[in-house]
Amino acid sequence: MLDVVITTDRTMMTNHHRKEFLGFFTTAPPVGLPERAWMWLSAPKPKVDRLGRPIEAPYGLRKIEAKLQEAGFNAAIIDPDHLDKYLKSARLLMVGHHDYFAMNSPSVEWWAITGEEPVNSRSFKRLMRQKSIREAKRNGLKIIAGGPAAWQWLWRTEYWREFGVDTVIDGEAERVIVDITRKALEGEELPAYLYVGPEDAPSIDEIPEIKGASVNGFVEIMRGCPRRCRFCPVTLRPVRYYPLEKIEKELQVNVKAGIRSGVLHSEDVLLYGAKGIEPNPDAILKLHTLVKKYYRTVAWSHVTLAGVKYAEEKYRLITNLTEILYDEHQDWLGVQVGLETGSRRLARIIMPGKAAPYPIEKWHEVVGDALAIMHDNRIVPALTLILGVPGETEEDLIETSELIDNIKDYRSLIVPMFFVPLGYLKDREGFIRDRITEAHLEVMWRALNHSLRWGEDIAFNMYLRSPKYLPVRILFKAFLMYVKARVRELVRVLDEKGPEALLPSSTVTKNLVAS
């Protein structure tokens, strides 16, 4: 039996068929498919051992599990389907999530566009309402919530009360989690909300190596980011680099569990070991040489466009990295990239360091050059755009639409997202569907057309080309057919009634959403 049970809902406790990008479908409602099929496509049940412990679990939960086990607590991650056998005796339940209530992007966009609650929020609420948790809570169970989406509890206090959450920890928890756990188990008073600011961020030595495998071989290589984008909470944290020895220990844990593919996580992988924003080619090449000893295929969580352009032009680093990575097992690389805006005026305000070492006035040139480099090297970016940033004008959106047109020949996906108040802008108001204008619709329309143009090629010729993914391919094909049908309907509406018919207040839009 366990004193501390760590868990999350099914949309997080899954390996997404070992295709991390499929996890994005958990941020949407079941569009065009039954929810059961949608969940199988995006969040299949993982393998568990005889005790109900998942073979691989979310990386953030693995860090908390390791920290508590090193401190001597009887704690472990348990799959949500196996909670019942533990909650009758456990004294503390910990939950984490990337998006508890579908308030992050792209969940909030899906909710706004379709009018339906995304499956990640539905799934988490089902977890917390299950009988075993409610009964354990009545018998004295303490509940602590944390993770990247901890801030959402401040906005949805009705669920804080309903689910009986005792403490919410907002921020990097490694330095505080042992003391909070001790207080919970000893019956001491707990703080309702604990914010872990930059001054309390754990040092590298305080961050443990994971003891069990992480979902899809996810391994962190650094924390923090020096670019200081005003909309990003990560930039508030100090920059820390994991030494190669620490990274290797986690690679070994994953390989021991049978995982031979993985994701390197950083806000900008190309800044590993850097001095400020100046790349450290030796450190990056050694890192990838090490990782390739353990993983057959490697993906990056994030890079910046300026980083790609500068690293290749000054050091030929992209070329050198692909020579290390590409072999009989791998011939392309996926990554998420912040495009953010096409407006140079807005970029100067919210992300002046995003283009560094180039001036932000050359943002369009940086974007185009970087995407050309990625296209030539078979690096496939999912580009995220932010709509509704405070101070945004119609001219800013027109410039963003123009930039999308300029990058049409580069293999990529473009994902528009609504502004969420985080980072230095956390005191601003978030963007909501009722504020969508024709200029916003134009950006979203061009982004959709770009993604449809490239999406099928990426999905079937690169991402899901293995025969073992045939069932996933069939479901994904059905989803694409549904989307294309809806696009044809939208085109018909635009031709008949003009762009104003698709504004949020429009009866046409409401009918489309309802259908």
C-alpha positions in Angstrom: 0.0 0.0 0.0 1.1 3.6 -0.6 0.9 6.7 1.6 1.2 9.0 -1.4 -0.6 8.3 -4.7 0.4 10.3 -7.8 -1.8 10.3 -10.8 -3.5 12.2 -13.6 -6.3 11.5 -16.1 -6.2 9.4 -19.2 -5.4 12.2 -21.6 -2.1 12.6 -19.8 -1.5 9.0 -18.7 -0.9 7.7 -22.2 1.8 7.6 -24.8 -0.4 8.7 -27.7 0.6 5.6 -29.8 4.2 6.8 -29.4 3.4 9.8 -31.5 3.6 12.9 -29.3 1.8 15.1 -31.8 -1.3 13.0 -31.5 -1.5 14.2 -28.0 -2.7 17.6 -29.3 -6.0 15.9 -30.2 -6.7 15.6 -26.5 -7.0 19.4 -26.5 -10.1 19.2 -28.7 -13.6 17.9 -28.4 -14.3 14.7 -30.4 -14.8 16.4 -33.8 -16.4 14.1 -36.4 -15.8 10.9 -34.4 -17.4 9.3 -31.4 -15.6 10.2 -28.1 -14.5 6.7 -27.6 -12.8 6.6 -31.0 -11.3 10.0 -30.4 -9.8 9.0 -27.1 -8.4 5.8 -28.6 -6.8 7.9 -31.4 -5.3 10.5 -29.0 -5.0 8.8 -25.6 -4.9 5.0 -25.7 -4.5 3.2 -22.4 -0.8 2.5 -21.5 0.8 -0.7 -20.3 0.8 -1.1 -16.5 2.5 -3.6 -14.2 0.7 -6.0 -11.9 0.4 -3.2 -9.3 -1.3 -0.8 -11.6 1.9 1.4 -12.1 2.3 2.6 -15.7 5.4 1.5 -17.5 5.8 5.1 -18.7 4.3 8.2 -17.1 4.3 12.0 -17.7 7.7 13.4 -17.1 6.7 16.0 -14.6 5.0 13.4 -12.4 8.1 11.2 -12.6 10.2 14.1 -11.2 7.8 14.4 -8.2 7.8 10.7 -7.7 11.6 10.6 -7.7 11.9 13.5 -5.3 9.5 11.9 -2.8 11.0 8.4 -3.1 14.5 9.9 -2.5 13.1 11.6 0.7 11.9 8.2 1.9 8.2 8.5 1.3 6.1 5.5 0.2 5.0 7.2 -3.0 4.3 6.0 -6.6 2.5 7.0 -9.8 -0.6 4.9 -10.3 -2.7 4.6 -13.5 -6.2 6.3 -13.1 -7.9 2.9 -13.8 -6.2 1.4 -10.7 -6.8 4.0 -8.1 -9.5 2.2 -6.2 -7.1 -0.4 -4.7 -4.9 2.3 -3.2 -7.2 5.1 -2.1 -8.7 3.1 0.7 -5.4 3.4 2.6 -3.5 6.3 1.0 -3.4 9.5 2.9 -2.3 11.9 0.1 -3.3 12.1 -3.5 -1.3 14.3 -5.9 -2.5 15.3 -9.4 -0.8 17.1 -12.2 -1.9 18.3 -15.6 -0.9 20.4 -18.6 -4.4 21.8 -19.0 -6.9 20.9 -16.2 -9.8 22.9 -17.5 -9.0 23.5 -21.2 -7.9 27.1 -20.6 -4.6 26.8 -22.4 -4.0 26.9 -26.1 -5.0 25.2 -28.2 -7.8 23.8 -26.0 -9.4 27.3 -25.6 -9.5 27.8 -29.4 -11.2 24.4 -30.0 -13.8 25.2 -27.3 -14.4 28.6 -28.7 -14.7 27.5 -32.3 -16.8 24.4 -31.7 -18.7 25.4 -28.6 -17.9 22.0 -27.1 -15.7 21.2 -24.1 -12.4 19.5 -25.0 -11.8 15.9 -24.0 -8.9 16.8 -21.7 -11.1 18.8 -19.4 -13.9 16.3 -19.6 -11.5 13.5 -18.7 -10.0 15.3 -15.7 -13.4 16.1 -14.3 -14.4 12.4 -14.6 -11.3 11.4 -12.8 -11.9 13.7 -9.8 -15.6 12.8 -9.6 -15.1 9.0 -9.4 -16.4 7.3 -6.4 -13.1 6.1 -4.9 -11.7 9.6 -4.7 -14.9 11.1 -3.2 -15.0 8.3 -0.6 -11.4 8.7 0.3 -11.8 12.4 0.6 -14.6 12.0 3.1 -12.3 9.6 5.1 -9.5 12.3 5.4 -7.6 12.1 2.1 -5.5 15.2 1.4 -5.3 16.3 -2.3 -2.5 18.4 -3.8 -2.6 19.7 -7.4 0.3 21.1 -9.4 1.9 21.1 -12.8 2.1 23.6 -15.6 -1.6 24.3 -15.5 -1.7 24.9 -11.7 -2.7 28.6 -12.3 -6.0 27.5 -13.7 -7.4 26.6 -10.3 -7.3 30.3 -9.4 -9.8 30.9 -12.3 -12.0 27.9 -11.6 -12.4 27.9 -7.8 -15.7 26.1 -8.1 -13.8 23.0 -9.0 -11.3 23.6 -6.3 -14.1 23.4 -3.8 -16.0 20.6 -5.5 -13.0 18.3 -5.7 -11.7 19.1 -2.2 -8.2 20.2 -3.3 -6.3 21.2 -0.2 -3.2 22.8 -1.8 -2.3 24.0 -5.2 1.4 24.3 -6.0 2.1 26.7 -8.8 5.7 26.5 -10.2 8.7 24.2 -10.1 7.9 22.0 -7.1 11.1 20.1 -6.4 12.3 22.4 -3.6 9.0 22.5 -1.7 7.3 19.2 -2.4 9.0 17.2 0.4 8.1 19.7 3.1 4.5 20.0 1.9 4.2 16.2 1.8 5.5 15.8 5.3 3.0 18.4 6.6 0.1 16.6 4.8 1.0 13.2 6.2 1.5 14.6 9.7 -1.8 16.4 9.8 -0.3 19.9 9.8 -2.1 22.9 8.3 -1.5 23.2 4.6 -1.4 26.4 2.5 -4.3 26.7 0.1 -2.0 28.1 -2.6 1.8 28.0 -2.9 3.5 30.0 -5.6 7.1 29.0 -6.3 8.7 32.1 -7.8 12.1 32.4 -9.6 14.0 32.9 -6.4 12.7 29.5 -5.1 13.4 27.6 -8.3 15.4 24.4 -7.6 19.0 24.1 -8.5 20.2 21.4 -10.8 21.3 19.4 -7.8 17.9 19.6 -6.3 16.2 18.2 -9.4 16.2 14.4 -9.2 16.6 12.0 -12.1 13.5 10.1 -12.9 13.2 6.5 -11.5 10.7 5.2 -14.0 10.3 5.7 -17.7 8.7 8.9 -19.1 6.1 9.1 -21.8 7.7 8.7 -25.2 11.2 8.9 -23.8 10.7 12.6 -22.8 14.0 13.9 -21.3 14.6 17.5 -20.1 18.0 19.0 -21.0 17.6 22.5 -19.4 15.1 24.8 -17.7 14.4 28.5 -18.3 14.9 30.7 -21.4 16.9 33.9 -21.9 14.8 35.4 -24.7 12.3 37.1 -22.3 9.1 36.9 -24.4 6.6 38.8 -22.3 3.7 36.2 -22.8 5.7 33.2 -21.6 6.0 32.0 -18.0 9.2 30.0 -18.6 11.1 33.2 -19.2 10.6 34.2 -15.5 12.7 31.2 -14.4 16.5 31.1 -14.2 18.4 29.2 -17.0 19.9 25.9 -15.8 21.6 23.2 -18.0 21.5 19.5 -17.1 25.0 18.0 -17.3 25.3 15.1 -19.8 25.8 12.6 -16.9 22.3 13.6 -15.6 20.7 13.3 -19.0 22.3 9.9 -19.6 20.9 8.5 -16.4 17.4 9.3 -17.6 18.1 8.0 -21.1 19.1 4.7 -19.4 15.9 4.5 -17.4 13.8 4.9 -20.5 15.8 2.4 -22.6 15.6 -0.1 -19.7 11.8 0.1 -20.1 12.0 -0.6 -23.8 11.7 2.9 -25.1 14.0 3.6 -28.0 12.6 6.9 -29.2 12.4 10.2 -27.3 11.9 13.9 -27.1 14.5 16.3 -25.9 12.8 19.1 -24.0 13.9 22.7 -23.7 12.3 26.0 -24.7 15.0 26.1 -27.3 17.1 23.0 -27.8 19.7 24.9 -29.7 20.5 26.9 -26.6 21.7 23.9 -24.6 24.9 24.9 -22.9 24.8 28.4 -24.5 26.2 31.7 -23.1 23.1 33.8 -23.3 21.8 33.3 -26.8 25.2 32.4 -28.3 25.0 28.7 -29.2 27.6 26.2 -27.9 28.1 23.9 -30.9 30.3 21.5 -29.0 27.8 21.0 -26.2 24.9 20.5 -28.6 26.8 18.0 -30.8 27.9 16.0 -27.8 24.4 16.0 -26.5 22.9 14.6 -29.7 25.7 12.1 -30.1 24.9 10.8 -26.6 21.2 10.7 -27.2 21.7 8.8 -30.4 23.5 6.1 -28.5 20.3 5.3 -26.7 17.4 6.4 -29.0 16.8 5.3 -32.6 14.7 8.4 -33.3 14.8 11.8 -31.6 12.4 14.8 -31.6 12.8 18.3 -30.1 10.1 19.9 -28.0 10.9 23.5 -29.0 13.4 25.6 -31.0 13.3 29.2 -32.0 13.4 30.4 -35.6 16.2 32.9 -34.9 18.2 30.1 -33.3 17.8 27.8 -36.3 18.9 30.6 -38.7 21.9 31.7 -36.6 23.1 28.2 -35.7 23.1 27.2 -39.4 24.6 30.3 -40.9 27.4 30.7 -38.3 28.2 27.1 -37.4 26.4 24.8 -40.0 24.9 23.3 -36.8 21.6 22.1 -38.3 23.5 20.3 -41.1 25.9 18.7 -38.6 23.0 17.7 -36.2 21.0 16.0 -39.0 24.2 14.1 -40.0 24.2 12.7 -36.4 20.5 12.0 -36.2 19.5 10.7 -39.6 20.2 7.1 -40.4 18.3 3.9 -41.2 15.9 4.6 -38.3 15.3 8.3 -38.8 15.1 10.7 -41.8 13.1 13.6 -40.4 12.6 15.6 -37.2 9.6 17.2 -35.6 9.5 20.2 -33.3 7.1 22.9 -32.0 8.1 26.5 -32.9 6.7 29.8 -31.8 5.9 32.0 -34.8 3.7 34.1 -32.5 2.9 37.0 -34.9 3.7 38.4 -38.3 3.5 42.0 -37.0 6.9 43.6 -36.5 5.3 46.4 -34.4 3.7 43.9 -32.0 6.8 41.7 -32.0 8.9 44.7 -30.7 6.5 45.0 -27.8 5.9 41.4 -26.7 9.0 39.5 -27.9 12.0 41.9 -28.7 14.5 39.1 -28.0 12.7 36.5 -30.2 14.7 37.4 -33.3 18.1 37.9 -31.5 20.8 38.2 -32.5 19.0 39.7 -35.5 16.9 42.9 -35.1 13.2 42.3 -34.6 12.5 44.5 -37.6 13.9 41.6 -39.7 11.4 39.2 -38.2 9.9 38.2 -41.6 13.4 37.5 -43.0 14.3 35.5 -40.0 11.1 33.4 -40.3 11.6 32.7 -44.0 15.3 31.9 -43.8 14.8 29.6 -40.8 11.9 27.7 -42.4 13.8 27.3 -45.6 16.7 25.7 -43.6 14.2 23.4 -41.8 12.5 22.4 -45.0 15.8 21.5 -46.7 16.8 19.5 -43.6 13.5 17.7 -43.2 12.7 19.3 -39.9 9.0 19.7 -39.6 7.8 22.6 -37.4 4.4 23.0 -35.8 4.2 26.8 -35.8 2.1 28.5 -33.1 0.5 31.9 -33.6 -1.0 34.1 -30.9 -4.2 35.9 -31.6 -5.7 38.6 -29.3 -2.5 39.9 -27.7 -3.2 43.1 -25.8 -2.7 46.1 -28.1 -3.2 44.1 -31.2 -4.6 46.0 -34.2 -6.1 45.1 -37.6 -2.9 46.2 -39.3 -1.0 43.7 -37.1 -3.3 40.9 -38.3 -3.0 41.9 -41.9 0.8 41.7 -41.6 0.4 38.2 -40.0 -1.7 37.1 -42.9 0.9 38.3 -45.3 3.6 36.4 -43.5 1.6 33.2 -43.8 1.3 33.7 -47.5 5.1 34.2 -47.7 5.9 30.9 -46.0 3.4 28.8 -48.0 6.2 26.7 -49.7 7.8 25.5 -46.5 6.6 22.2 -45.0 5.0 23.0 -41.7 1.7 23.2 -39.7 0.3 26.5 -38.5 -1.7 26.5 -35.2 -3.5 29.7 -34.2 -3.9 30.2 -30.5 -5.8 32.7 -28.4 -3.8 34.9 -26.0 -3.7 33.4 -22.5 -2.5 35.8 -19.7 0.8 34.3 -18.5 4.3 35.5 -17.9 4.8 39.2 -17.7 1.3 39.7 -19.1 -0.5 37.6 -16.5 -2.4 40.6 -15.3 -3.9 41.3 -18.7 -7.3 40.0 -20.0 -7.4 36.8 -22.0 -8.8 36.7 -25.5 -12.3 35.2 -26.0 -14.3 34.1 -28.9 -16.7 37.0 -28.9 -13.8 39.4 -29.8 -13.0 37.6 -33.0 -13.0 40.0 -36.0 -12.8 39.5 -39.8 -9.1 40.1 -39.6 -8.8 37.2 -37.0 -10.8 35.0 -39.3 -8.6 35.8 -42.2 -5.5 34.7 -40.2 -7.2 31.5 -39.1 -8.4 30.8 -42.6 -5.0 31.1 -44.1 -3.4 29.0 -41.3 -6.0 26.3 -41.9 -5.4 26.2 -45.6 -1.6 26.0 -45.1 -2.0 23.2 -42.6 -4.4 21.2 -44.8 -2.0 21.7 -47.7 1.0 20.2 -45.8 -0.8 18.1 -43.2 -1.7 15.1 -45.2 1.8 14.9 -46.7 3.4 15.1 -43.2 1.0 12.7 -41.6 1.0 9.9 -44.2 4.5 10.2 -45.8 6.4 10.9 -42.6 4.6 10.7 -39.3 2.3 7.7 -39.7 3.9 5.9 -42.6 4.7 2.7 -40.8 2.2 -0.2 -41.5 1.7 -0.6 -37.7 -0.1 2.7 -37.7 -2.7 1.6 -40.2 -5.7 1.8 -37.7 -4.5 5.3 -36.6 -4.1 6.3 -40.3 -7.7 5.2 -41.0 -9.1 7.2 -38.1 -6.9 10.2 -38.9 -8.0 10.0 -42.5 -11.6 10.1 -41.4 -10.9 13.2 -39.3 -9.3 14.9 -42.3 -12.2 14.1 -44.5 -14.5 15.6 -41.9 -12.4 18.8 -41.7 -12.3 19.2 -45.5 -16.1 18.8 -45.7 -16.5 21.5 -43.1 -14.1 23.7 -45.0 -16.1 23.3 -48.1 -19.2 24.3 -46.2 -17.4 27.4 -44.9 -16.3 28.3 -48.4 -19.9 28.1 -49.5 -21.0 30.4 -46.7 -18.3 32.9 -47.4 -19.2 33.0 -51.1 -22.9 33.5 -50.3 -22.9 35.8 -47.3 -19.3 37.2 -47.0 -16.9 37.1 -44.1 -19.2 38.8 -41.6 -21.4 35.6 -41.6 -18.6 33.8 -39.7 -18.3 36.3 -36.9 -19.2 34.9 -33.4 -22.5 36.7 -33.3 -23.6 35.3 -36.7 -26.5 32.9 -36.8 -24.6 31.0 -39.5 -21.7 30.5 -37.3 -23.9 29.3 -34.4 -25.6 26.8 -36.8 -22.2 25.5 -38.1 -20.9 25.0 -34.5 -24.1 23.2 -33.5 -23.8 20.8 -36.4 
